Amino acid sequence: MSGPIHPKRSDSEAGLRVRRARAADHAIILELTRALELDYPAMDLSCFWVAELGGPIVGVAELKDLETCSLLSCVGVREELQGRGIGRKLVDRVVQEALHPVYLYTLVPGFFRKAGFRDATSLPRDLPPRAIYGCLGCDPSRCLCLMRPREDT
Ligand SMILES: CC(C)(COP(=O)(O)OP(=O)(O)OC[C@H]1O[C@@H](n2cnc3c(N)ncnc32)[C@H](O)[C@@H]1OP(=O)(O)O)[C@@H](O)C(=O)NCCC(=O)NCCS
């Protein structure tokens, strides 16, 4: 009997590699964050991680370690590859590198809750306000602040 025609989720994950971004990746990070409308004025290319699937970059995430908390931003997967487990694997890997509990602002809390994030009940003093993202028509009732504690705490 022949194997499945369509790749399964596990097939996508098998060739996935998550690593820190290098200078050579910056152009593709800019392209992907713009295409997914994740780019923002204070974005720092030196804080990015990328997910490669068999070579090409298919996902990105920015992790900034602040004084008492870490800020996760710009989590995105190439549109045609969404829904195959890439975003989850990317987030799990990047969060492992955080120096502090990880905070984020998001319009897609369902994805992050599945990745172990929960409502942030109190905000660290050094957590930047959601206004840093400069979203037009910023709606705090839709943009939730979530956090994931460090696993060793
Ligand atoms: C959000 C995003 C990063 C998720 O990446 P992905 O690779 O598509 O997600 P995964 O396939 O790893 O999904 C992991 C789990 O989260 C769920 N999930 C994915 N997107 C979701 C969403 N928008 N809402 C709720 N749950 C979601 C999946 O169903 C899956 O659940 P399961 O483990 O029960 O099967 C991706 O869809 C994306 O790039 N979106 C556009 C940019 C964006 O909105 N980024 C977030 C900015 S804060």
The ligand as a Tripos MOL2 file, in Angstrom:
@<TRIPOS>MOLECULE
LIG
   48    50     1     0     0
SMALL
NO_CHARGES

@<TRIPOS>ATOM
      1 C1         -0.6590   32.3410   15.1370 C.3       1 LIG1
      2 C2          0.3370   31.4860   14.3620 C.3       1 LIG1
      3 C3          1.7620   31.9170   14.7370 C.3       1 LIG1
      4 C4          0.1450   30.0200   14.7570 C.3       1 LIG1
      5 O1          1.1220   29.2280   14.1000 O.3       1 LIG1
      6 P1          0.6850   27.8390   13.4170 P.3       1 LIG1
      7 O2          1.8940   27.1620   12.9610 O.co2     1 LIG1
      8 O3         -0.3760   28.1170   12.4300 O.co2     1 LIG1
      9 O4          0.0230   27.0820   14.6850 O.3       1 LIG1
     10 P2          0.1880   25.5400   15.0870 P.3       1 LIG1
     11 O5         -0.1560   24.7060   13.9030 O.co2     1 LIG1
     12 O6          1.5110   25.3160   15.7250 O.co2     1 LIG1
     13 O7         -0.9650   25.3850   16.1810 O.3       1 LIG1
     14 C5         -0.7440   24.8700   17.4880 C.3       1 LIG1
     15 C6         -2.1060   24.7480   18.1750 C.3       1 LIG1
     16 O8         -2.6980   26.0640   18.2790 O.3       1 LIG1
     17 C7         -3.9540   26.0910   17.6060 C.3       1 LIG1
     18 N1         -4.0810   27.3870   16.9210 N.ar      1 LIG1
     19 C8         -3.3470   27.8370   15.8930 C.ar      1 LIG1
     20 N2         -3.7430   29.0840   15.5490 N.ar      1 LIG1
     21 C9         -4.7620   29.3920   16.3930 C.ar      1 LIG1
     22 C10        -5.5950   30.5320   16.5210 C.ar      1 LIG1
     23 N3         -5.4500   31.6220   15.7270 N.pl3     1 LIG1
     24 N4         -6.5340   30.5320   17.4940 N.ar      1 LIG1
     25 C11        -6.6780   29.4490   18.3030 C.ar      1 LIG1
     26 N5         -5.9120   28.3310   18.2390 N.ar      1 LIG1
     27 C12        -4.9640   28.3140   17.2680 C.ar      1 LIG1
     28 C13        -3.9120   24.9300   16.6210 C.3       1 LIG1
     29 O9         -5.2140   24.4710   16.3220 O.3       1 LIG1
     30 C14        -3.1020   23.9050   17.3770 C.3       1 LIG1
     31 O10        -3.9370   23.2500   18.3200 O.3       1 LIG1
     32 P3         -3.7600   21.6730   18.6690 P.3       1 LIG1
     33 O11        -2.4090   21.5580   19.3420 O.co2     1 LIG1
     34 O12        -4.9090   21.3970   19.5890 O.co2     1 LIG1
     35 O13        -3.8280   20.9500   17.3650 O.co2     1 LIG1
     36 C15         0.1300   31.5960   12.8240 C.3       1 LIG1
     37 O14        -1.1900   31.2040   12.5130 O.3       1 LIG1
     38 C16         0.3910   32.9800   12.2660 C.2       1 LIG1
     39 O15         1.4990   33.2770   11.8410 O.2       1 LIG1
     40 N6         -0.6360   33.8630   12.2160 N.am      1 LIG1
     41 C17        -0.5010   35.2050   11.6610 C.3       1 LIG1
     42 C18         0.3540   36.0810   12.5310 C.3       1 LIG1
     43 C19        -0.1920   36.2110   13.9580 C.2       1 LIG1
     44 O16        -1.3740   36.4840   14.1710 O.2       1 LIG1
     45 N7          0.7150   36.0280   14.9340 N.am      1 LIG1
     46 C20         0.4180   36.1910   16.3500 C.3       1 LIG1
     47 C21         0.8540   37.5680   16.7280 C.3       1 LIG1
     48 S1          0.6680   37.8500   18.4770 S.3       1 LIG1
@<TRIPOS>BOND
     1     1     2 1
     2     2     3 1
     3     2     4 1
     4     2    36 1
     5     4     5 1
     6     5     6 1
     7     6     7 2
     8     6     8 1
     9     6     9 1
    10     9    10 1
    11    10    11 2
    12    10    12 1
    13    10    13 1
    14    13    14 1
    15    14    15 1
    16    15    16 1
    17    15    30 1
    18    16    17 1
    19    17    18 1
    20    17    28 1
    21    18    19 ar
    22    18    27 ar
    23    19    20 ar
    24    20    21 ar
    25    21    22 ar
    26    21    27 ar
    27    22    23 1
    28    22    24 ar
    29    24    25 ar
    30    25    26 ar
    31    26    27 ar
    32    28    29 1
    33    28    30 1
    34    30    31 1
    35    31    32 1
    36    32    33 2
    37    32    34 1
    38    32    35 1
    39    36    37 1
    40    36    38 1
    41    38    39 2
    42    38    40 1
    43    40    41 1
    44    41    42 1
    45    42    43 1
    46    43    44 2
    47    43    45 1
    48    45    46 1
    49    46    47 1
    50    47    48 1
@<TRIPOS>SUBSTRUCTURE
     1 LIG1         1 GROUP 0 **** ****
